[in-house]
Amino acid sequence: MELLNFKYDKYNVIYPKTYFQFLKEVFVLDVYRTSLIRKNDIVLDLGACTGDFCIIASKKAGANGTVIALEPDSDSYELLKYNIQRNKCQNVIPINIGVGKEDDDQEKEIIAPFNKPSRGKISTLETILENIGMSKRIDFIKMDIEGSEVEVMAKSINIIKQADVVSLEFHGTRCQIDELLLNHGFFFKPITMTYIYKRIFKNLL
């Protein structure tokens, strides 16, 4: 796997060459709306990959905030830890595990970043948070877990519904996600072309 260096503003990330497009989406276009993260927030990053989102979230949440970054793929997890250290993100808790609808002590096949076969451990959100002693309400949830978002939300809706923001990538699951979240006071706000043009113009300036 060829690794490259990506610098943007005050951030510095090591990443696989095939991941460049995703970095532009996170840093330049802010597709996960990190602008909505406030000081002192508790942020949950489900599918942290190489840590691009979580290091931005770390700076946004500040020293008294916390970012919990879950990544089950071992290669991505090593890059995640390296990028957290490289960007001096002392408020990030990286965990080498994936989130699912049940606890499973055995490694299982997972859909890993960069379309490579991988195996990793899976556990429920409730168990993961309990194991790290996190009893506070989660303020912001970012979710990119390759199609498992519906089952995770259905299992852990009591945690997820308390968040102020749930920022996620759909994998053909929009209708199911709406059924789970709209009844809890959420409303859907998509990334529009107008939003993208504004972000591009801001970066040009």
C-alpha positions in Angstrom: 0.0 0.0 0.0 1.6 3.3 -1.1 1.3 6.0 1.5 1.3 9.7 0.8 1.3 12.9 2.9 -1.7 15.3 2.8 -1.5 18.8 4.2 -4.5 21.0 4.7 -4.6 24.1 6.8 -3.2 23.0 10.2 -3.7 19.3 9.5 -1.2 16.8 8.3 -2.3 13.3 7.4 -0.6 10.1 6.1 -3.0 8.2 3.8 -3.1 5.5 1.1 -2.9 6.8 -2.4 -6.4 5.5 -3.3 -7.9 7.5 -0.4 -7.2 11.0 -1.8 -10.7 11.7 -3.1 -12.1 11.0 0.4 -9.7 13.4 2.0 -10.8 16.2 -0.3 -14.5 15.4 0.6 -13.7 15.6 4.3 -11.3 18.5 4.5 -12.2 20.7 1.5 -16.0 20.0 1.2 -16.6 19.2 4.8 -19.2 16.6 3.8 -19.6 15.5 7.5 -20.4 19.0 8.6 -17.6 19.3 11.2 -18.6 23.0 11.4 -21.5 21.8 13.6 -19.2 20.4 16.3 -19.0 22.7 19.3 -16.4 23.2 22.0 -16.6 20.5 24.7 -18.7 18.1 22.5 -18.5 14.3 22.9 -18.1 13.1 19.3 -18.5 9.5 18.1 -16.6 8.6 14.9 -18.0 5.2 13.6 -15.7 4.1 10.7 -12.8 6.4 11.5 -10.5 4.9 8.8 -7.2 6.9 8.7 -8.5 9.6 11.1 -9.3 12.4 8.7 -12.6 13.3 10.3 -11.6 12.6 13.9 -8.6 15.0 13.9 -10.8 17.8 12.7 -13.4 16.9 15.3 -10.6 16.8 17.9 -9.7 20.4 17.2 -13.3 21.5 17.1 -14.3 19.9 20.4 -11.2 21.3 22.1 -9.3 20.1 25.2 -12.4 19.5 27.2 -14.2 17.6 24.5 -13.7 13.9 23.5 -13.6 12.1 20.2 -14.2 8.3 20.3 -12.9 6.8 17.0 -13.8 3.3 16.1 -12.0 1.4 13.2 -12.1 -2.4 12.9 -9.6 -2.8 10.1 -6.1 -3.3 11.5 -4.1 -1.4 8.7 -6.4 1.6 8.9 -6.3 1.5 12.7 -2.5 1.8 12.6 -2.8 4.9 10.3 -5.5 6.3 12.6 -3.3 6.1 15.6 -0.3 7.6 13.7 -2.4 10.5 12.4 -3.9 11.2 15.9 -0.4 11.4 17.3 1.0 13.4 14.4 -1.7 16.0 14.8 -1.4 16.1 18.6 -5.0 15.1 19.2 -4.9 14.3 22.9 -8.6 14.1 23.3 -9.2 11.2 20.9 -9.8 7.6 22.1 -9.0 5.2 19.2 -10.5 1.7 19.4 -9.7 -1.1 17.1 -13.3 -2.4 16.8 -16.3 -2.1 14.6 -19.9 -1.3 15.7 -22.7 -3.8 15.0 -25.9 -5.2 16.3 -24.4 -7.8 18.6 -21.3 -8.5 20.6 -18.9 -11.0 19.0 -15.5 -11.9 20.5 -14.5 -13.6 17.3 -13.0 -11.7 14.3 -15.3 -11.7 11.3 -15.1 -10.6 7.7 -15.7 -6.8 7.4 -16.0 -4.4 4.5 -12.7 -2.5 4.9 -11.6 0.8 3.4 -9.9 0.7 0.0 -11.9 -2.4 -1.1 -9.6 -4.9 0.4 -10.6 -8.1 2.3 -10.2 -7.7 6.1 -11.3 -9.2 9.4 -12.1 -7.4 12.6 -14.0 -7.5 15.9 -17.5 -6.2 16.2 -19.4 -5.1 19.2 -22.5 -3.1 20.1 -22.3 0.6 20.7 -23.6 0.1 24.3 -20.8 -2.4 25.1 -18.1 -0.3 23.6 -19.1 2.9 25.5 -19.5 0.9 28.7 -16.0 -0.6 28.3 -14.3 2.8 28.1 -16.4 4.2 30.9 -18.3 6.7 28.7 -21.6 7.5 30.4 -22.1 11.0 29.0 -24.5 11.8 26.2 -23.0 11.8 22.7 -23.4 15.2 21.1 -22.3 14.5 17.5 -22.2 11.1 15.6 -20.4 10.6 12.3 -21.3 7.2 10.7 -19.7 5.6 7.6 -20.0 1.9 8.3 -20.5 0.5 4.8 -24.2 -0.3 4.9 -24.5 -1.4 8.5 -26.0 1.9 9.6 -29.6 0.7 9.8 -28.9 -2.3 12.0 -26.6 -0.3 14.3 -29.2 2.5 14.6 -32.0 0.0 15.3 -30.0 -1.7 18.0 -28.6 1.5 19.6 -31.4 4.0 19.0 -31.6 5.0 22.6 -28.0 6.3 22.4 -28.2 7.8 18.9 -31.5 9.6 19.4 -29.9 11.8 22.1 -27.3 13.3 19.8 -27.7 16.8 18.4 -26.3 15.8 15.0 -26.0 12.4 13.2 -23.9 12.9 10.1 -23.8 9.8 7.9 -23.1 8.4 4.5 -26.0 6.5 3.0 -25.6 3.1 1.3 -29.0 2.8 -0.2 -30.5 3.1 3.2 -32.2 6.6 3.2 -35.7 5.3 3.7 -34.8 3.0 6.6 -32.8 5.8 8.3 -35.7 8.2 7.9 -38.0 5.7 9.6 -35.6 5.4 12.6 -34.7 9.1 13.1 -37.5 11.3 11.9 -39.8 10.2 14.8 -37.1 11.4 17.3 -37.1 15.0 16.1 -34.4 14.8 13.5 -34.7 16.3 10.0 -32.8 15.4 6.9 -30.4 18.0 5.5 -28.5 16.8 2.4 -25.3 18.1 1.0 -26.4 20.3 -1.9 -24.5 21.6 -4.9 -24.9 25.1 -3.5 -23.2 24.0 -0.3 -20.4 22.4 -2.3 -19.8 25.5 -4.4 -19.7 27.6 -1.3 -17.0 25.3 0.2 -15.0 25.4 -3.0 -15.2 29.2 -3.2 -14.2 29.5 0.5 -11.1 27.3 -0.1 -10.2 29.3 -3.2 -10.2 32.5 -1.1 
